[in-house]
Each structure stands twice: as structure tokens, then as C-alpha cells.
Amino acid sequence: MTQQPQPPVPYLQTSDYRWTESAFRLLEAGALTATVTARDNIASAVVDGVCPRCAHPFTDRRSLTAVTNGLGGTRAAPGGGTGLAEPVGAAEAVVLDVTCSCGVPHPTGETGAAADATAVTGCGVSFRIELAPEHGPVGGRP
């Protein structure tokens, strides 16, 4: 007997803390990863794995370094400096607020009708990952 695929969970915009807790368990199990890298004075983060709510795979990529003077740091910013915010260093924690971007249409509305082709995909959940300095996810093992 073959197992039928389960329909996607309905779309729900939520940031309930239980999804952060669930994401932490996924991080500990290795089903979700979060990494921060710095190259050429530009820091970036990647969160990759399964969503804690819908369990669909997703990848969230973002830059953590901001240009503060709009000129790419080629001129001094007010008060001196290069105009680039300092990249994330090994001595500071990184907090990432992540929203599911699984790319799967989730049913919307009270009727449970499938999302139309122009609908935003993802299940709507947002959760937080905090990476401790040099140790990975807060509370996790180095």
C-alpha cells in the first residue's frame, strides 16, 4: 500500500513562539541549518532545511552587512569610516528572523481552497534563530 502525499497545511501568518522552539529542535536534529559567513568584509547568512510548520524544504539567504552611505563604502561616512556597517564578527550573536519561503502554494481562506497562481507561496510562519558567537544556534553544541 502506497502512502498518499499529505495536502499542505493551510496558510497562516503567525510568529507564535512555538515555531521558534520547533526550529531549534530541527537545528539540533540537523534538519535545519543556519550559517553566517564573511567574505571581503561582507557578512551573509543562510538558513536551509525544512520549515518547522509545513516541513517543506526552503533556503533563506540574506546579507547582514548594510551600506550606510549609499555609495558602496567608497567615501567616508559621516563621523569617519568607510560607510560599511561592520560585518558580523565571531564575538557577537546573530539573530535571524526567518519566514517560510518553501515555494509551495498553501491553501488559503476558510474554505481551504488552493492558493491561486498569483498567491505568495510559503506557509506564513515566521520564527527566530539566534546564533551564539562561535557556537552556532544558542543552546546548541559547538
OpenMM code with the backbone's topology and positions (N, CA, C; nanometers):
from openmm import Vec3, app, unit

residues = "MET THR GLN GLN PRO GLN PRO PRO VAL PRO TYR LEU GLN THR SER ASP TYR ARG TRP THR GLU SER ALA PHE ARG LEU LEU GLU ALA GLY ALA LEU THR ALA THR VAL THR ALA ARG ASP ASN ILE ALA SER ALA VAL VAL ASP GLY VAL CYS PRO ARG CYS ALA HIS PRO PHE THR ASP ARG ARG SER LEU THR ALA VAL THR ASN GLY LEU GLY GLY THR ARG ALA ALA PRO GLY GLY GLY THR GLY LEU ALA GLU PRO VAL GLY ALA ALA GLU ALA VAL VAL LEU ASP VAL THR CYS SER CYS GLY VAL PRO HIS PRO THR GLY GLU THR GLY ALA ALA ALA ASP ALA THR ALA VAL THR GLY CYS GLY VAL SER PHE ARG ILE GLU LEU ALA PRO GLU HIS GLY PRO VAL GLY GLY ARG PRO".split()
positions = [
    Vec3(0.0849, -0.1175, 0.0000),
    Vec3(0.0000, 0.0000, 0.0000),
    Vec3(0.0898, 0.1242, 0.0000),
    Vec3(0.0687, 0.2137, -0.0951),
    Vec3(0.1496, 0.3350, -0.1040),
    Vec3(0.0864, 0.4459, -0.0202),
    Vec3(0.1712, 0.5252, 0.0375),
    Vec3(0.1263, 0.6364, 0.1201),
    Vec3(0.0910, 0.7546, 0.0313),
    Vec3(-0.0275, 0.8113, 0.0505),
    Vec3(-0.0710, 0.9279, -0.0246),
    Vec3(-0.0033, 1.0525, 0.0325),
    Vec3(0.0431, 1.1446, -0.0534),
    Vec3(0.1023, 1.2677, -0.0009),
    Vec3(-0.0022, 1.3483, 0.0752),
    Vec3(0.0428, 1.4089, 0.1840),
    Vec3(-0.0465, 1.4905, 0.2654),
    Vec3(-0.0637, 1.6273, 0.2000),
    Vec3(-0.1859, 1.6820, 0.2028),
    Vec3(-0.2043, 1.8168, 0.1477),
    Vec3(-0.1280, 1.9168, 0.2332),
    Vec3(-0.0831, 2.0279, 0.1725),
    Vec3(-0.0108, 2.1284, 0.2500),
    Vec3(-0.0978, 2.1850, 0.3622),
    Vec3(-0.0341, 2.2220, 0.4725),
    Vec3(-0.1077, 2.2869, 0.5808),
    Vec3(-0.1605, 2.4195, 0.5294),
    Vec3(-0.2737, 2.4670, 0.5801),
    Vec3(-0.3274, 2.5951, 0.5348),
    Vec3(-0.2327, 2.7101, 0.5663),
    Vec3(-0.2332, 2.8119, 0.4806),
    Vec3(-0.1536, 2.9321, 0.5038),
    Vec3(-0.2018, 2.9985, 0.6320),
    Vec3(-0.1076, 3.0369, 0.7161),
    Vec3(-0.1401, 3.1087, 0.8391),
    Vec3(-0.0232, 3.1982, 0.8731),
    Vec3(-0.0457, 3.3286, 0.8717),
    Vec3(0.0603, 3.4218, 0.9083),
    Vec3(0.0700, 3.4213, 1.0606),
    Vec3(0.1809, 3.3656, 1.1116),
    Vec3(0.1983, 3.3525, 1.2554),
    Vec3(0.3457, 3.3622, 1.2927),
    Vec3(0.3695, 3.4152, 1.4101),
    Vec3(0.5051, 3.4172, 1.4644),
    Vec3(0.5023, 3.3627, 1.6072),
    Vec3(0.4071, 3.2753, 1.6336),
    Vec3(0.3949, 3.2135, 1.7654),
    Vec3(0.5290, 3.1526, 1.8056),
    Vec3(0.5680, 3.1720, 1.9290),
    Vec3(0.6990, 3.1276, 1.9770),
    Vec3(0.7196, 2.9767, 1.9625),
    Vec3(0.6131, 2.9006, 1.9571),
    Vec3(0.6299, 2.7544, 1.9438),
    Vec3(0.7033, 2.7180, 1.8152),
    Vec3(0.6953, 2.8038, 1.7120),
    Vec3(0.7658, 2.7735, 1.5869),
    Vec3(0.9158, 2.7993, 1.6015),
    Vec3(0.9530, 2.8951, 1.6856),
    Vec3(1.0943, 2.9162, 1.7169),
    Vec3(1.1475, 2.7957, 1.7940),
    Vec3(1.0693, 2.7470, 1.8893),
    Vec3(1.1089, 2.6271, 1.9640),
    Vec3(1.1230, 2.5072, 1.8714),
    Vec3(1.0279, 2.4925, 1.7796),
    Vec3(1.0327, 2.3819, 1.6833),
    Vec3(1.1542, 2.3938, 1.5917),
    Vec3(1.1850, 2.5168, 1.5486),
    Vec3(1.3029, 2.5386, 1.4640),
    Vec3(1.4300, 2.5003, 1.5396),
    Vec3(1.4364, 2.5314, 1.6688),
    Vec3(1.5530, 2.4950, 1.7486),
    Vec3(1.5698, 2.3428, 1.7524),
    Vec3(1.4598, 2.2705, 1.7703),
    Vec3(1.4681, 2.1226, 1.7704),
    Vec3(1.5164, 2.0712, 1.6347),
    Vec3(1.4704, 2.1344, 1.5264),
    Vec3(1.5165, 2.0950, 1.3929),
    Vec3(1.6653, 2.1241, 1.3748),
    Vec3(1.7123, 2.2363, 1.4299),
    Vec3(1.8548, 2.2686, 1.4255),
    Vec3(1.9365, 2.1624, 1.4994),
    Vec3(1.8898, 2.1244, 1.6172),
    Vec3(1.9607, 2.0224, 1.6943),
    Vec3(1.9643, 1.8883, 1.6221),
    Vec3(1.8567, 1.8567, 1.5489),
    Vec3(1.8482, 1.7297, 1.4772),
    Vec3(1.9204, 1.7327, 1.3427),
    Vec3(1.9606, 1.8509, 1.2980),
    Vec3(2.0293, 1.8633, 1.1699),
    Vec3(1.9360, 1.8756, 1.0507),
    Vec3(1.8046, 1.8871, 1.0735),
    Vec3(1.7092, 1.9024, 0.9642),
    Vec3(1.6994, 2.0473, 0.9175),
    Vec3(1.7607, 2.1376, 0.9932),
    Vec3(1.7650, 2.2798, 0.9617),
    Vec3(1.9048, 2.3270, 0.9981),
    Vec3(1.9656, 2.4068, 0.9106),
    Vec3(2.0981, 2.4609, 0.9398),
    Vec3(2.0949, 2.6117, 0.9245),
    Vec3(2.1812, 2.6771, 1.0002),
    Vec3(2.1958, 2.8224, 0.9911),
    Vec3(2.3446, 2.8531, 0.9967),
    Vec3(2.3927, 2.9251, 0.8952),
    Vec3(2.5345, 2.9596, 0.8913),
    Vec3(2.5513, 3.1070, 0.8595),
    Vec3(2.6560, 3.1640, 0.9154),
    Vec3(2.6933, 3.3017, 0.8873),
    Vec3(2.8360, 3.2985, 0.8353),
    Vec3(2.8593, 3.3662, 0.7240),
    Vec3(2.9934, 3.3729, 0.6672),
    Vec3(3.0272, 3.5185, 0.6365),
    Vec3(3.1563, 3.5459, 0.6340),
    Vec3(3.2037, 3.6800, 0.5976),
    Vec3(3.3113, 3.6632, 0.4921),
    Vec3(3.3002, 3.7410, 0.3850),
    Vec3(3.3979, 3.7376, 0.2768),
    Vec3(3.4101, 3.8786, 0.2213),
    Vec3(3.5307, 3.9245, 0.2073),
    Vec3(3.5554, 4.0601, 0.1559),
    Vec3(3.4773, 4.1648, 0.2348),
    Vec3(3.4744, 4.1494, 0.3667),
    Vec3(3.4097, 4.2432, 0.4571),
    Vec3(3.2575, 4.2479, 0.4401),
    Vec3(3.1994, 4.1461, 0.3787),
    Vec3(3.0546, 4.1368, 0.3630),
    Vec3(3.0084, 4.0104, 0.4343),
    Vec3(2.9186, 4.0256, 0.5302),
    Vec3(2.8659, 3.9113, 0.6046),
    Vec3(2.7311, 3.8707, 0.5466),
    Vec3(2.7065, 3.7397, 0.5420),
    Vec3(2.5785, 3.6895, 0.4938),
    Vec3(2.5384, 3.5678, 0.5756),
    Vec3(2.4097, 3.5371, 0.5714),
    Vec3(2.3556, 3.4223, 0.6450),
    Vec3(2.2734, 3.3370, 0.5511),
    Vec3(2.2756, 3.2058, 0.5773),
    Vec3(2.1934, 3.1109, 0.5030),
    Vec3(2.1250, 3.0196, 0.6037),
    Vec3(1.9926, 3.0093, 0.5929),
    Vec3(1.9148, 2.9136, 0.6709),
    Vec3(1.8590, 2.8151, 0.5693),
    Vec3(1.8853, 2.6860, 0.5906),
    Vec3(1.8494, 2.5841, 0.4920),
    Vec3(1.7947, 2.4614, 0.5637),
    Vec3(1.6898, 2.4043, 0.5097),
    Vec3(1.6332, 2.2825, 0.5672),
    Vec3(1.4831, 2.2811, 0.5524),
    Vec3(1.4172, 2.2222, 0.6515),
    Vec3(1.2716, 2.2111, 0.6456),
    Vec3(1.2061, 2.3135, 0.7371),
    Vec3(1.0932, 2.3622, 0.6940),
    Vec3(1.0148, 2.4581, 0.7708),
    Vec3(0.9602, 2.3882, 0.8960),
    Vec3(0.9647, 2.4546, 1.0107),
    Vec3(0.9131, 2.3917, 1.1321),
    Vec3(0.7614, 2.3744, 1.1328),
    Vec3(0.6900, 2.4436, 1.0465),
    Vec3(0.5438, 2.4300, 1.0441),
    Vec3(0.4965, 2.3365, 0.9338),
    Vec3(0.5394, 2.3611, 0.8099),
    Vec3(0.4859, 2.2819, 0.6982),
    Vec3(0.5773, 2.1667, 0.6568),
    Vec3(0.7018, 2.1667, 0.7047),
    Vec3(0.8007, 2.0614, 0.6769),
    Vec3(0.8480, 2.0581, 0.5318),
    Vec3(0.8158, 2.1611, 0.4537),
    Vec3(0.8684, 2.1694, 0.3177),
    Vec3(1.0100, 2.2275, 0.3217),
    Vec3(1.0971, 2.1845, 0.2302),
    Vec3(1.2321, 2.2405, 0.2275),
    Vec3(1.2320, 2.3848, 0.1764),
    Vec3(1.3254, 2.4647, 0.2299),
    Vec3(1.3405, 2.6025, 0.1853),
    Vec3(1.4841, 2.6466, 0.2127),
    Vec3(1.5234, 2.7542, 0.1468),
    Vec3(1.6530, 2.8173, 0.1713),
    Vec3(1.6305, 2.9671, 0.1808),
    Vec3(1.6800, 3.0267, 0.2879),
    Vec3(1.6700, 3.1705, 0.3102),
    Vec3(1.8117, 3.2258, 0.3098),
    Vec3(1.8422, 3.3146, 0.2145),
    Vec3(1.9738, 3.3782, 0.2054),
    Vec3(1.9572, 3.5274, 0.2261),
    Vec3(2.0503, 3.5861, 0.3028),
    Vec3(2.0429, 3.7308, 0.3241),
    Vec3(2.1792, 3.7884, 0.3558),
    Vec3(2.1947, 3.9137, 0.3204),
    Vec3(2.3156, 3.9879, 0.3537),
    Vec3(2.2975, 4.0458, 0.4937),
    Vec3(2.4034, 4.0449, 0.5721),
    Vec3(2.3990, 4.1022, 0.7056),
    Vec3(2.4788, 4.2320, 0.7143),
    Vec3(2.5408, 4.2696, 0.6049),
    Vec3(2.6202, 4.3907, 0.6007),
    Vec3(2.5427, 4.4962, 0.5231),
    Vec3(2.5264, 4.6130, 0.5834),
    Vec3(2.4497, 4.7194, 0.5192),
    Vec3(2.5419, 4.8314, 0.4747),
    Vec3(2.5124, 4.8850, 0.3578),
    Vec3(2.5828, 5.0044, 0.3117),
    Vec3(2.5080, 5.1223, 0.3722),
    Vec3(2.5793, 5.2050, 0.4465),
    Vec3(2.5119, 5.3127, 0.5186),
    Vec3(2.5119, 5.4463, 0.4477),
    Vec3(2.6015, 5.4659, 0.3476),
    Vec3(2.6029, 5.5962, 0.2810),
    Vec3(2.5514, 5.5895, 0.1379),
    Vec3(2.5077, 5.4718, 0.0931),
    Vec3(2.4504, 5.4580, -0.0398),
    Vec3(2.5515, 5.4576, -0.1521),
    Vec3(2.6795, 5.4640, -0.1207),
    Vec3(2.7813, 5.4699, -0.2248),
    Vec3(2.8751, 5.3494, -0.2201),
    Vec3(2.8310, 5.2437, -0.1564),
    Vec3(2.9124, 5.1230, -0.1536),
    Vec3(3.0371, 5.1342, -0.0705),
    Vec3(3.0419, 5.2317, 0.0175),
    Vec3(3.1553, 5.2450, 0.1071),
    Vec3(3.2774, 5.3072, 0.0429),
    Vec3(3.2619, 5.3713, -0.0728),
    Vec3(3.3771, 5.4290, -0.1403),
    Vec3(3.4140, 5.5650, -0.0845),
    Vec3(3.3245, 5.6276, -0.0078),
    Vec3(3.3541, 5.7562, 0.0535),
    Vec3(3.3336, 5.7429, 0.2033),
    Vec3(3.3959, 5.8297, 0.2775),
    Vec3(3.3834, 5.8247, 0.4227),
    Vec3(3.2411, 5.8577, 0.4642),
    Vec3(3.1915, 5.7832, 0.5591),
    Vec3(3.0591, 5.8088, 0.6144),
    Vec3(3.0694, 5.9232, 0.7147),
    Vec3(2.9586, 5.9885, 0.7446),
    Vec3(2.9632, 6.0932, 0.8460),
    Vec3(3.0249, 6.0380, 0.9741),
    Vec3(3.1173, 6.1104, 1.0305),
    Vec3(3.1833, 6.0639, 1.1514),
    Vec3(3.3021, 5.9745, 1.1226),
    Vec3(3.3387, 5.9590, 0.9954),
    Vec3(3.4532, 5.8756, 0.9590),
    Vec3(3.4101, 5.7359, 0.9219),
    Vec3(3.5039, 5.6544, 0.8851),
    Vec3(3.4739, 5.5165, 0.8474),
    Vec3(3.4532, 5.5033, 0.6985),
    Vec3(3.4241, 5.3842, 0.6568),
    Vec3(3.4123, 5.3559, 0.5144),
    Vec3(3.2704, 5.3638, 0.4633),
    Vec3(3.1729, 5.3712, 0.5530),
    Vec3(3.0349, 5.3694, 0.5086),
    Vec3(2.9759, 5.2305, 0.5101),
    Vec3(3.0556, 5.1294, 0.5388),
    Vec3(3.0030, 4.9941, 0.5509),
    Vec3(2.9832, 4.9639, 0.6973),
    Vec3(2.8680, 4.9082, 0.7295),
    Vec3(2.8475, 4.8638, 0.8664),
    Vec3(2.9455, 4.7508, 0.8932),
    Vec3(2.9873, 4.7385, 1.0163),
    Vec3(3.0817, 4.6322, 1.0492),
    Vec3(3.0165, 4.4974, 1.0251),
    Vec3(3.0855, 4.4035, 0.9611),
    Vec3(3.0278, 4.2717, 0.9418),
    Vec3(3.0182, 4.1981, 1.0739),
    Vec3(2.9346, 4.0979, 1.0726),
    Vec3(2.9157, 4.0184, 1.1918),
    Vec3(3.0464, 3.9499, 1.2261),
    Vec3(3.0912, 3.9674, 1.3472),
    Vec3(3.2166, 3.9068, 1.3890),
    Vec3(3.1924, 3.7843, 1.4741),
    Vec3(3.3000, 3.7163, 1.5062),
    Vec3(3.2914, 3.5944, 1.5847),
    Vec3(3.2507, 3.6234, 1.7282),
    Vec3(3.2590, 3.7499, 1.7731),
    Vec3(3.2339, 3.7819, 1.9124),
    Vec3(3.0917, 3.8281, 1.9395),
    Vec3(3.0054, 3.8311, 1.8407),
    Vec3(2.8699, 3.8787, 1.8643),
    Vec3(2.7659, 3.7793, 1.8140),
    Vec3(2.6532, 3.7767, 1.8841),
    Vec3(2.5439, 3.6874, 1.8453),
    Vec3(2.4755, 3.7434, 1.7203),
    Vec3(2.4162, 3.6550, 1.6417),
    Vec3(2.3415, 3.6926, 1.5222),
    Vec3(2.1989, 3.6439, 1.5393),
    Vec3(2.1027, 3.7338, 1.5236),
    Vec3(1.9618, 3.6982, 1.5329),
    Vec3(1.9029, 3.7042, 1.3935),
    Vec3(1.8421, 3.5944, 1.3511),
    Vec3(1.7797, 3.5864, 1.2195),
    Vec3(1.6302, 3.5641, 1.2360),
    Vec3(1.5488, 3.6541, 1.1841),
    Vec3(1.4050, 3.6342, 1.1789),
    Vec3(1.3742, 3.5780, 1.0411),
    Vec3(1.3209, 3.4573, 1.0377),
    Vec3(1.3022, 3.3825, 0.9136),
    Vec3(1.1539, 3.3587, 0.8899),
    Vec3(1.1099, 3.3726, 0.7651),
    Vec3(0.9730, 3.3415, 0.7253),
    Vec3(0.9781, 3.2303, 0.6221),
    Vec3(0.8879, 3.1339, 0.6334),
    Vec3(0.8856, 3.0210, 0.5402),
    Vec3(0.8786, 3.0719, 0.3965),
    Vec3(0.9695, 3.0215, 0.3145),
    Vec3(0.9716, 3.0546, 0.1719),
    Vec3(0.9842, 2.9259, 0.0914),
    Vec3(0.9019, 2.8278, 0.1280),
    Vec3(0.9153, 2.6936, 0.0714),
    Vec3(0.8794, 2.6852, -0.0762),
    Vec3(0.8082, 2.7829, -0.1285),
    Vec3(0.7732, 2.7785, -0.2700),
    Vec3(0.6517, 2.6916, -0.3011),
    Vec3(0.5890, 2.6368, -0.1981),
    Vec3(0.4712, 2.5517, -0.2174),
    Vec3(0.3464, 2.6345, -0.1888),
    Vec3(0.2487, 2.6344, -0.2811),
    Vec3(0.1245, 2.7069, -0.2517),
    Vec3(0.0495, 2.6369, -0.1382),
    Vec3(0.0071, 2.7127, -0.0401),
    Vec3(-0.0690, 2.6577, 0.0719),
    Vec3(-0.2133, 2.7041, 0.0606),
    Vec3(-0.3076, 2.6179, 0.0971),
    Vec3(-0.4496, 2.6568, 0.0883),
    Vec3(-0.4767, 2.7826, 0.1688),
    Vec3(-0.5648, 2.8662, 0.1152),
    Vec3(-0.5989, 2.9904, 0.1833),
    Vec3(-0.7484, 2.9983, 0.2055),
    Vec3(-0.7896, 3.0892, 0.2920),
    Vec3(-0.9313, 3.1141, 0.3147),
    Vec3(-0.9961, 3.0074, 0.4004),
    Vec3(-1.1164, 3.0377, 0.4424),
    Vec3(-1.1901, 2.9471, 0.5298),
    Vec3(-1.2331, 2.8202, 0.4584),
    Vec3(-1.2473, 2.8258, 0.3259),
    Vec3(-1.2939, 2.7081, 0.2525),
    Vec3(-1.1814, 2.6088, 0.2286),
    Vec3(-1.0566, 2.6528, 0.2465),
    Vec3(-0.9442, 2.5635, 0.2223),
    Vec3(-0.9100, 2.5498, 0.0758),
    Vec3(-0.9646, 2.6390, -0.0072),
    Vec3(-0.9352, 2.6334, -0.1499),
    Vec3(-0.7864, 2.6573, -0.1727),
    Vec3(-0.7327, 2.5919, -0.2722),
    Vec3(-0.5896, 2.6072, -0.3013),
    Vec3(-0.5596, 2.7506, -0.3418),
    Vec3(-0.4411, 2.7940, -0.3095),
    Vec3(-0.3981, 2.9292, -0.3458),
    Vec3(-0.3918, 2.9416, -0.4975),
    Vec3(-0.4283, 3.0584, -0.5504),
    Vec3(-0.4217, 3.0756, -0.6955),
    Vec3(-0.2773, 3.0986, -0.7383),
    Vec3(-0.2547, 3.1020, -0.8690),
    Vec3(-0.1189, 3.1090, -0.9230),
    Vec3(-0.0476, 3.2381, -0.8851),
    Vec3(-0.1202, 3.3437, -0.8527),
    Vec3(-0.0560, 3.4695, -0.8169),
    Vec3(-0.0327, 3.4821, -0.6670),
    Vec3(-0.0737, 3.3840, -0.5910),
    Vec3(-0.0582, 3.3901, -0.4460),
    Vec3(0.0886, 3.3763, -0.4069),
    Vec3(0.1232, 3.4371, -0.2949),
    Vec3(0.2569, 3.4213, -0.2393),
    Vec3(0.2662, 3.2813, -0.1816),
    Vec3(0.3780, 3.2159, -0.2053),
    Vec3(0.3936, 3.0801, -0.1554),
    Vec3(0.4638, 3.0799, -0.0207),
    Vec3(0.4600, 2.9679, 0.0458),
    Vec3(0.5097, 2.9538, 0.1818),
    Vec3(0.3906, 2.9420, 0.2743),
    Vec3(0.4131, 2.8848, 0.3917),
    Vec3(0.3003, 2.8578, 0.4816),
    Vec3(0.2667, 2.9748, 0.5731),
    Vec3(0.3510, 3.0814, 0.5747),
    Vec3(0.3210, 3.2003, 0.6527),
    Vec3(0.3880, 3.2077, 0.7885),
    Vec3(0.4551, 3.1027, 0.8309),
    Vec3(0.5162, 3.1021, 0.9637),
    Vec3(0.6450, 3.1837, 0.9650),
    Vec3(0.6671, 3.2540, 1.0749),
    Vec3(0.7931, 3.3248, 1.0990),
    Vec3(0.8493, 3.2746, 1.2304),
    Vec3(0.9810, 3.2608, 1.2352),
    Vec3(1.0449, 3.2120, 1.3563),
    Vec3(1.1815, 3.2773, 1.3689),
    Vec3(1.2424, 3.2639, 1.4842),
    Vec3(1.3703, 3.3287, 1.5121),
    Vec3(1.4774, 3.2248, 1.5391),
    Vec3(1.5954, 3.2498, 1.4834),
    Vec3(1.7142, 3.1692, 1.5111),
    Vec3(1.8199, 3.2645, 1.5635),
    Vec3(1.8780, 3.2318, 1.6779),
    Vec3(1.9859, 3.3122, 1.7332),
    Vec3(2.1119, 3.2275, 1.7345),
    Vec3(2.2126, 3.2762, 1.6656),
    Vec3(2.3402, 3.2062, 1.6605),
    Vec3(2.4340, 3.2714, 1.7610),
    Vec3(2.4788, 3.1942, 1.8568),
    Vec3(2.5708, 3.2434, 1.9578),
    Vec3(2.7090, 3.2604, 1.8963),
    Vec3(2.7894, 3.3503, 1.9503),
    Vec3(2.9240, 3.3695, 1.8958),
    Vec3(3.0045, 3.2404, 1.9006),
    Vec3(3.0557, 3.2008, 1.7837),
    Vec3(3.1441, 3.0858, 1.7687),
    Vec3(3.0839, 2.9524, 1.8121),
    Vec3(2.9523, 2.9482, 1.8393),
    Vec3(2.8969, 2.8235, 1.8892),
    Vec3(2.7752, 2.7744, 1.8107),
    Vec3(2.7316, 2.8454, 1.7113),
    Vec3(2.6146, 2.8018, 1.6378),
    Vec3(2.4882, 2.8399, 1.7131),
    Vec3(2.3774, 2.7666, 1.6900),
    Vec3(2.2497, 2.8035, 1.7498),
    Vec3(2.2595, 2.8122, 1.9017),
    Vec3(2.1974, 2.9151, 1.9597),
    Vec3(2.2011, 2.9337, 2.1034),
    Vec3(2.1466, 2.8088, 2.1705),
    Vec3(2.2216, 2.7578, 2.2663),
    Vec3(2.1817, 2.6372, 2.3379),
    Vec3(2.2300, 2.5116, 2.2691),
    Vec3(2.2746, 2.5253, 2.1443),
    Vec3(2.3228, 2.4086, 2.0708),
    Vec3(2.4664, 2.3776, 2.1043),
    Vec3(2.5164, 2.2737, 2.0476),
    Vec3(2.6547, 2.2339, 2.0692),
    Vec3(2.7451, 2.3048, 1.9708),
    Vec3(2.8711, 2.3337, 2.0095),
    Vec3(2.9628, 2.4000, 1.9169),
    Vec3(2.9896, 2.3164, 1.7944),
] * unit.nanometer
topology = app.Topology()
chain = topology.addChain("A")
for resn in residues:
    res = topology.addResidue(resn, chain)
    for name in ("N", "CA", "C"):
        topology.addAtom(name, app.Element.getBySymbol(name[0]), res)
